[in-house]
Amino acid sequence: MTNLVSMKGIEKRFPGVHALKNVSFELNGGEVHALMGENGAGKSTLMKVLSGIYPKDGGELFINGTEVELDGPRSSQDLGIGIIHQELSLMNDLTVAQNIFIGREPRLRFGRLDEAALNRKAVEIFQSMNLDLDPKTIVGTLTIAKQQMVEIAKALSYRSRVLIMDEPTAALNDAEIAELFTIIRRLKADGVGIIYISHKMDELKQIADRVTIMRDGAYIGTVEAADTPVSKIISMMVGREVTNDPVVIPDLSEAEALLEVSGLTRGREIQDVTFSVKKGEILGFAGLMGAGRTEVARAIFGADPREAGEIRVHGKACSISKPADAVKAGIGYLSEDRKHFGLATGMDVRSNIALASLDRFSSRLGVLRESEMRDTAQDYIGKLEIRTPSDRQEVRLLSGGNQQKVVIAKWLYRDCDILIFDEPTRGIDVGAKSEIYKLLKKLAKEGRAIIVISSELPEIMRLSHRIAVMCEGRLTGILPGGEETTQEDIMHLATLRAPSMQPEGYPQ
């Protein structure tokens, strides 16, 4: 195979941080080379060096066998390197073709846009990808999966022979992931080299040829994906063995129901949903994309209005019409999109932990007592083992797992007895996942009622004492946690369009 990229002894430093330490990486044409590591391992920094965003401070970079010095992203594009970031960079109000050739549109006389040529060039790229997509479609009307395809087409429009994909499946369902993998295999067959960054271990065996592991800014090793157990890759990533503790189902027969939901309804999104969560219990919510799990959480929290239904906390009916009402009732909600709805990423750790409780830190004149905020933040940094240089560190500079812990600290200080976690480990590496799991179990043992919504069945099965399954807005059944339930049991209820007749003895 043709060697497309060779990086040798790459160094990168930022003030106070040695981000890349003598890192090596190679990519051949016609291969998918996975780049793995915990958050903060240096993966994104290495790829930003390759794509010209960051200049390297040492080492050698070869493209197609020739040593090069990149002076910016354009020089990287000119050498055939395209990067598809996790956060898509498309303009929703423009067409597919306009997005692909933005700033490079074919022109007629007097500078007028040549729409026909623009659409024709877009179709040529789609045909090379075996992709059926109308170039005149407005991007904002496409699914996330189709937008991902447009990003790939945009990269190929630069005649890219190297594609860097950063967490490309983070927001995709199983069908959309299969569609993306089909495109990747076609590109691979055409000799394109693909660098694939992902935290999802199950994807490695499906799509990767080789895997390079980084840890703490250093190169750890490269292995063949087909011949290397996932447990070995995880061990290389975190530098220790990560064990899966068995689910221990506590006896909650005498426990108080902290949250009771009856007949919750909102159009077709949520239809007559009824369940309860007891003190010390973790209730998992499973279901396919669009099943209504997040909609249930948002309705309980008052983020979306409900048409019918009753919510009871500690046995008392609660009138919740806005998030402030839910917070007052002791309900905390950790959104699946923590960066937009859970954190003020431009603010520091201290301020974020205090956000839901500013009234407690304010004097009668509305002046914040900074010393109390500092002491509280440092207390929770210690309790939750938040890895940060100080409580004054901007949250955007923390890893995904530590950002999630900051959100948890915010709601714990607010004394929330009921915590709803929506996709708690999305975009978080395997080591941080293990820490979040331990923290959720600890919170349950302390007597809180926990709801966990997750698209990853192994995660739901690893955490839950009971598993509520939804399909098309309805709760189709509640299964026991632990070894009594299989993934097949969950998928059966997740594809059942009407509420099931559960076997006698299933917990409600």
N, C-alpha and C positions, 0 to 999 in steps of 0.2 A: 504494500500500500504506500501511496505517496505521503511523505511527511509534510503536513501543512503548517504546523506550528511547533516550535521548539523554544521553551523558556528555560534558561539555565541560571541558577544562582540569583534569582530576582530578589532585590532588596527594596523595601519601602518604609520610610519613617515619617511619622507625624510628630508634632510637639509632644514629647513625653510618652510616645507609643512607638514601639518597633513592630509595625503591622505585618511585614513580610520578612522572613529570615531565611535567606538562601534557598528559595523555593524553585523547584524544577517541575515542568509540566510539558507533555507532548500530546499532539493530536494528529492522527492520520486521516487521510481522505477515506470516506466510506465507513466511518466508525462513529458510534455514540460513546463518548467518554464522559462518564459521570464524575462530577467534582463534589465530594462530600466533606462534611465537617460541621461541628456545632456552630451556633451563632457566635460570631466573633473570631472564627477560626482563620479568616483571611480570604475566603473564597471570592467574595465580591470585590475586595481590593485587588486581588490578582487579576480578575476579569476586567476591572477598570483600567489596569495597566495595559492589558492586551488590547482593549478597545480605545486606548489613547486618551481616556478621561484623566488618568493620573500619569505623570512621568515617573519612570522607575528611578530609584536612587543607586542601583547597582545591578550587575548581571547582564546577560545577553538575551536578545530576542531575535529569533529567526522565523521568517515567513517564507514558505516555499524554498527553504534552503539558503536564503539570503539574509544576512544580518541587517536589521533595520532599527532606526530611531524614530519613534512616533512623536509628532509635535501637536497632536490633538485628535479628536474623534474623526475628523474628515480624512486625515491621512490613514487612519485605520480602515475606514470604509473604502478608500481608494485601493487598499491592498486586499479587499475581498473579505473583510471581517464585519459581521453584523451582530448586534446584540439586541435581544428581546427582553426588556426588563419585566420584573414581576408586576409592576404598576404600568399598565398599558398607556402609551402616549399618543392616543388617537384623538382626532377632533370629531366629536359626535355629530355635528351639524353638517359636515362635509360628506361627500359620497366616498365609497370605497376607493375608487380610482384616484380621486383628489387627495385622499390621505396617503396613498402609496407614493405619489409623485409630487408631494407638497414641496414647493420651491424649485421643482425641476420640470414643470409642466411644459408640454409642447405648445408652441405659439404660432399663430398665423401672422399675417401682415399687421402692422400697427400694434403689435403686442397682444392681440386678442387670443384668448385661450382656445386651443384646438381640442374641443371636447371629444370629437370622433377619434382622433389619434390617441388621446389620453385613455379612453375606454378600450381601444384596440390593444394598446400596450399592456393594460391591466389583464385583459382576457388571455393574452399570450402567456403571462406569468401563471395565471390560474390553470391553464391547460398543461403547463409543465409540472404543476403540482397535482394534476388530475382532480382539480377542485371546481365544483359547480357553484359559482358565485356571480351575481349580477354586479358589474362594476358601477352601476348607477344607484345602487342601494345606499341609503343614508346609514352611516356607521352606527349611529345611536340606536337604530332599530334592530341591530344584530345581537345574537346571544354572545356571551363572553367567549365561548369556544370559537365562534366565527370571527370575532374581533382578533382573537389570537392568530387565526389563519391570515388575517389581513396584515398583522405585524410581520408574520413570516414572509408574506409576499412582498412587503415593503423592504425587508432586508435583502430578499433575492433580487429586487429591482436594482440593487447596487452591484449585481453579479457576485454576491457573496459566496465564497466557497467554505467559509467558516461561520457557523451560527452558534451564538451563545444564548442559551435559554435558561433564564433564572426563574425557578419555581413555576413552570408553565402550566401546571395542573392544579394550582392552589385553589382556584375558584371554579373548577370544572366537575361535572358529575361523571359517572362511570362511562356513559355513552359518549360524552364529549371527549373524555380522555382516550377512548378507543379510536375516535376519529383523528385526534391529534397524533397518536402513535402511528396510524396508517400513513399520515403525511410525512412523519419523521422517517419511516422506513423507505418511503419513495425517494426522499432526499438523499438518504444514505446510499441507496442503490445507484443514484446519479453521481456519487463520489463526493458529496458534501460531507464535511466533518462537523459534528455537532458536540458542543460542550454542554452538558446537561446538569444543572444544579437543582437538587431536590432534597427534601427531608423525608420523602415517602419511601421507605425501604422496599415495599412490595413492587415498586416500579423498576427497581434495579434489574431484577431477573427478566422483566418483560422487554426492556428497551436498551440497556447498556451493554457494551462489549467489554470495556475496562472501567475501573473505578480508581480514582486518585483520592486519597484521604489527607486532609490537613487538620492540624490542631495547634492552637495558640500561635498562628502565623507561620508555622513551619510545615514542611513536607514530611509526611509520615510514611507513605508508600503507595504503590500502584499494584492493583491485583486484577485478575481476570474475573469478571462478574459471574460467569457461569460456574466457575470452580470454587468460589469463596462463599462460605456460609454467611448469612446476614449477621449472625452473632459475632463473627470475626471482624466484620466491617464496623459494627457498633463499638466493639472493644477498641479498635484502632482510633475511632473518632473521639471517644471520651477518655481513653487511657485507663479504663477500668471495666470490669464486668457490670453490665446493667441487667438486673434480674427482674422478672415479672412476678410480683407477689400474688398468690392466689386470692381471689375475692372471698373475704370472710363475711358471711351474712349475719349481722347481729340479730338478737331476739328483740324485735320492736313491738311485740304484741301488746305491751302495756304502755307504749310510748304515746305521747300527745301528738295529734296531727297539728303541726304548726301552720300548714297551708292547705286549704280545701277549696277546690274550684268546681263549680257545678253549672252545667249547661252553657259553657262559654261559647258564644257565637259571634261571628263577624262575616257576613256575606257567605261566599263559598270558600273563603280562606280557612275559616274555623267553624265547624258545625257541631254544636252540642257536645263540647269536650268536658269531661268530668274526671277528676282524679284528686288524690291527696298526697301530701308528703309529710312524713312523721319526723319528729325530733331525732336527730342522729342518723337520718336516712339519706342515701344518694339515689335519686330517681333519674334514670337515664331516659332520654327521648331519642328514639331512632326513627328512621323513615327516609325515603328517597327525596331528592331535590324537589321542592315545591309541595311537600307533604303538609306544611303548615306549622312546623315545630317552632320556628322563630316567631311566626305570627302569634302563636299562643303566648310566648314569653313577653312579647311587646305589649300584648293586650293586658296581661297580668300587671305589667309594670306601668301601664297608663301611657305608653308611648304611642299607641294606636287606640282609637275608640272601639268599644265593643257594643254590639247591638243587644245582647242579652247575656245573662249569666250572673252568678254570684261568686264573690271571692271572700273567703273567711280566713282571718289570721288569728291564731290562738283561740279559735272557736267563735270569734266575733265577726259579724259582717262588716266589710270595709267598702267605703265608697272611694274607688280609685279612678279618677278621670285624667290624671296627669302624673308624670314621674315623681313630682314632689309629694303627692299623696302616698305613693308606694314607698318612698324613702321614709316618710313619717311613720308608716306602718311596719317598718323594719325589713323591707324587701330591697335587695341590691341586685342590679342587673349588669353583667359583664358582657357587652355586645360582641358579636363575632368580628366586627370591625373596630378593634380597640383604638386604632390610631385616629379614627374620625369621631367615634362616639364614647370612648372610654378615657381618653387622655388629651391633655393639652400639650402636644409634643414639643412646643417651643418653650414650655415652662419647665422648671426644675422638679426634682423628685419631691422635695418638701411641699411645694405648692400643689402638686397633683394629689398627694396623699390627703391634703387638707380640703380639697375642692368641694367634697360633699358635706363638709362640716364647718364651713367658714363662719357660721353663726356662733360656733363654740369658741372660736379664736378672736372674735371681734369685741372690742370695748363698746361701751354705750355710745361713743362718738363714731363708731364704725372703723376704728383703727385696729389693724391686725396685730396680735401679740406674737411677734416673730420668734421670740425665745420659746414659747409653748409649741409653736409649729415645728421648730427645730427639734425639740426634745421628742415630740410625738413621731416625727419622721424617722429619727435615729432609732427610736424604740422598735418601730416596725421594720426598718432595714435589718435590724438584728434578729427579730422574731422570724421573719420570712426569708432571711439570708439573701437579701437583694444585693446583687453584686454591682456596686457603684462606687466611684472614688469618694463621693460625698453626697449629702442630701441636696447640694446645690447643683449637681450635675443635670444638664438638660435631658429630659426623658428620651428624646429622639436619638440620643447617642447610646442608649442601652440596648442590649440584645432583646429579642422578642420575648424570651422567657422572663427576663427581669422587668420588662414593661408590663407583662401580665401580672407579675407580683405586685407592682405598684398599684394597679387597678384593684387588686384584691385587698391591699392595705387600706385603700380609700374607703371601701365598704366595711371592712372589719372595724375601723375606727368609728364608723357611723353606727356601730352596734346592730348590724343587720343579722337577724336570726335566720332569714331565708335568703339564700344566694342562688341566682340563676346564672349559670356559665354557658354561653353560647359559643360553640367551637373553641374551647379553652386552649387548645394546643395548635391551632392553625398557624402555620409558618414558624413553628418552634421546633428546634432540633431534638433529637432523641434523648440526649442527656437532660435537657431542660424539661422535656415531657415527663420524665420519671420524677423530677422534683415537684412538678405541678400535681401529678397523681398523688404523691405522698401528702402534699399540702391539703388537697381536697379530702382525702381520707381522715386527716388530722382534724379538719374543720368539722366533719361529721361526728367524729368521736367526742368533740367538745360540745356537741348538742345542737349544732345548726342543721337546718333542713337544706339539702343541696339538690338542685336540678342541673343536670348536665345534658346539653344538646350537642350531638356530634354526628358527623357523616361517616366516621371511621368505626365500623362495627367492632373491631378488636378493642378499641378504646372504650366503647360503651360496655362491652362485656367485661372488661378488666376493672371497671370502676363501680358498676351499678349494683345496688341491692335488689332493685326491681327495674324492669325495662318497659316503658310505655312506647308503643309503636303507632305511628300515624300514617295514613294514606289519604291523599286528596282532601285534607282538612278535617278528617275524622280520626278519632282514637279507635283503632281497630282491635286493640288488645293490650293487656299488661302481663308481661312474662316475669317469672322469677329470675333473679340474678344467679351468678355462680355457674357451676357445671351442669345444672339442670337444663339450661337453654343453649341451643346451638345457633349459628348464623343462619341456618336454613329455617329455623323457627321464626327468627326475626324477619327474614325476607318474605316468608309466607304472609305474615301480617302486613308487611310494608307494601304488598301488592294486592291486598284484599280491599275491594272497593266498598264493602259494607262491613259494619261492626261484626266481629266474629262471635261465634258461640264458643266461649272458652271452656276447656275441660274443667270439671268440678274441682275446686280447691285452688285454682289460680288466684293469686292475690289481686285485689282490686285497688 
